[in-house]
Amino acid sequence: MFRHILLPTDGSELATSAVERGIALARTLGAKVTVLTVIERFHVMTLNPTQLEESLAVYRRHAAEHAEKVLGEAGAKARAAGVEAGTLTRTAESPWEEIVKAADEVGADLIAMAPHGRRGLSELMLGSQTARVVARAKVAVLVLR
């Protein structure tokens, strides 16, 4: 069935729960996982309060630290479950595009992800990253509520 599952996460509670469930699925199937986090580019004009309060250098440092923490925790959970895991960090304007590209690049045959993360008001205006992945991915997408 599925041999390689891509698990995108932004570190939010819902995304973390989806990663945990994706790891459990991988264990059941004997699949490996790749956990992906996408750092969004810094914007001078933004609705994201983190970006309003920080300089580019500070934002980059905090974003890299957050990505490292999120991926480290996910990798530890996979190892504890006996699941082979890799991790990826990408920086992009559109997380959904990086998710679709990463699935292709790592040879994933399933993307398992939360229905939404911590994007707030911008998601209401621009649409769901998950919906975009579902619409454009070349592989199966499992949305874990």
Backbone torsions as a table, in degrees:
resi	resn	phi	psi	omega
1	MET	NA	-109.6	-179.9
2	PHE	-95.6	132.0	-177.0
3	ARG	-110.9	-21.6	-177.4
4	HIS	-146.0	117.7	-175.4
5	ILE	-110.9	127.0	173.5
6	LEU	-90.1	129.1	-178.4
7	LEU	-119.3	91.4	177.4
8	PRO	-74.1	142.2	177.8
9	THR	-150.6	147.5	172.6
10	ASP	-108.9	3.4	179.3
11	GLY	87.6	-2.5	177.6
12	SER	-67.4	164.8	-179.3
13	GLU	-59.5	-45.1	-179.1
14	LEU	-65.5	-42.9	179.4
15	ALA	-66.6	-37.7	178.1
16	THR	-63.8	-41.0	176.5
17	SER	-62.1	-40.3	178.9
18	ALA	-65.5	-39.3	177.4
19	VAL	-61.9	-45.7	179.6
20	GLU	-60.1	-43.3	179.3
21	ARG	-69.3	-35.3	176.3
22	GLY	-65.2	-38.3	176.8
23	ILE	-65.6	-41.9	178.0
24	ALA	-62.0	-41.1	177.4
25	LEU	-63.1	-44.7	179.6
26	ALA	-60.3	-41.1	178.8
27	ARG	-61.3	-45.3	179.4
28	THR	-61.8	-39.2	-176.8
29	LEU	-87.3	-11.2	-174.5
30	GLY	72.3	29.5	-178.2
31	ALA	-96.7	164.6	172.0
32	LYS	-102.3	164.6	179.6
33	VAL	-127.9	154.2	166.7
34	THR	-125.5	124.0	179.2
35	VAL	-97.9	129.5	-175.5
36	LEU	-121.3	135.7	167.4
37	THR	-127.3	140.3	-178.3
38	VAL	-114.3	120.7	176.2
39	ILE	-86.9	123.3	178.7
40	GLU	-77.9	146.6	-179.7
41	ARG	-64.0	149.3	178.2
42	PHE	-72.0	137.0	178.2
43	HIS	-124.6	135.9	176.2
44	VAL	-71.1	-39.4	176.2
45	MET	-104.5	113.4	-175.4
46	THR	-154.6	160.5	172.5
47	LEU	-98.1	-6.4	-179.7
48	ASN	-76.9	114.2	-176.8
49	PRO	-59.8	-30.8	178.7
50	THR	-62.0	-42.0	-178.5
51	GLN	-73.7	-27.7	178.9
52	LEU	-69.4	-30.0	-174.2
53	GLU	-92.9	-6.8	-169.8
54	GLU	-124.9	156.6	171.6
55	SER	-84.2	168.2	179.7
56	LEU	-57.4	-46.9	-177.9
57	ALA	-63.6	-43.2	179.2
58	VAL	-65.8	-43.6	178.5
59	TYR	-58.4	-47.4	-179.4
60	ARG	-60.4	-42.9	179.6
61	ARG	-63.3	-48.2	179.6
62	HIS	-63.0	-41.7	-179.9
63	ALA	-63.6	-42.5	178.9
64	ALA	-66.3	-40.7	178.1
65	GLU	-64.1	-42.4	178.8
66	HIS	-63.1	-45.9	179.6
67	ALA	-60.3	-44.2	179.6
68	GLU	-61.5	-42.5	179.5
69	LYS	-64.0	-49.1	-178.2
70	VAL	-60.5	-47.2	-178.6
71	LEU	-69.5	-36.9	177.9
72	GLY	-62.3	-44.1	179.0
73	GLU	-65.3	-42.6	179.7
74	ALA	-65.3	-42.3	178.4
75	GLY	-62.0	-40.6	178.5
76	ALA	-64.3	-39.8	178.2
77	LYS	-64.6	-41.0	179.1
78	ALA	-64.8	-45.8	178.8
79	ARG	-60.3	-41.7	179.3
80	ALA	-62.7	-29.8	179.1
81	ALA	-87.8	-2.3	-178.9
82	GLY	76.7	26.3	-177.9
83	VAL	-107.1	130.2	175.7
84	GLU	-66.4	130.1	-175.2
85	ALA	-138.4	141.3	170.3
86	GLY	-120.7	164.6	179.2
87	THR	-132.9	152.2	178.1
88	LEU	-140.1	140.8	170.1
89	THR	-122.5	132.2	177.0
90	ARG	-127.0	155.8	172.9
91	THR	-119.8	128.6	-175.6
92	ALA	-160.5	161.2	174.8
93	GLU	-74.0	-39.3	-175.7
94	SER	-121.0	104.3	-180.0
95	PRO	-54.5	-39.5	-176.9
96	TRP	-59.1	-38.2	-179.8
97	GLU	-64.1	-41.4	179.1
98	GLU	-67.7	-34.8	177.5
99	ILE	-63.1	-47.7	179.7
100	VAL	-63.1	-44.2	178.9
101	LYS	-63.6	-44.8	-177.7
102	ALA	-62.9	-39.1	178.5
103	ALA	-58.1	-43.2	178.9
104	ASP	-67.0	-46.2	-176.2
105	GLU	-63.9	-38.6	-178.1
106	VAL	-90.0	-5.2	-179.8
107	GLY	76.9	28.9	178.2
108	ALA	-70.0	143.5	175.8
109	ASP	-110.6	3.8	175.5
110	LEU	-152.9	138.4	170.0
111	ILE	-111.5	123.4	177.9
112	ALA	-118.1	121.3	-173.9
113	MET	-150.5	163.9	177.2
114	ALA	-73.4	158.6	179.4
115	PRO	-70.9	-22.6	176.4
116	HIS	-165.9	166.9	-179.0
117	GLY	-126.2	-131.1	-173.9
118	ARG	-108.3	40.8	-174.3
119	ARG	-91.6	-14.8	170.6
120	GLY	61.3	-135.5	-172.6
121	LEU	-58.7	-36.9	-178.8
122	SER	-61.9	-33.6	178.3
123	GLU	-68.5	-36.4	178.7
124	LEU	-63.0	-35.1	-178.1
125	MET	-84.6	-35.0	-171.6
126	LEU	-102.9	-18.8	-179.3
127	GLY	103.1	161.1	-173.8
128	SER	-75.3	132.9	173.9
129	GLN	-60.1	-40.9	-179.6
130	THR	-61.9	-44.3	179.2
131	ALA	-60.6	-37.2	178.9
132	ARG	-68.8	-38.8	176.5
133	VAL	-63.2	-46.8	179.8
134	VAL	-57.3	-42.2	-177.0
135	ALA	-72.2	-26.6	-170.8
136	ARG	-117.4	-11.7	-178.1
137	ALA	-67.4	147.1	178.0
138	LYS	-90.5	-5.7	-179.7
139	VAL	-121.5	171.3	179.3
140	ALA	-63.3	146.0	177.3
141	VAL	-125.1	125.5	177.4
142	LEU	-107.7	117.8	179.6
143	VAL	-95.9	117.9	-175.0
144	LEU	-102.2	105.9	-179.7
145	ARG	-81.3	NA	NA
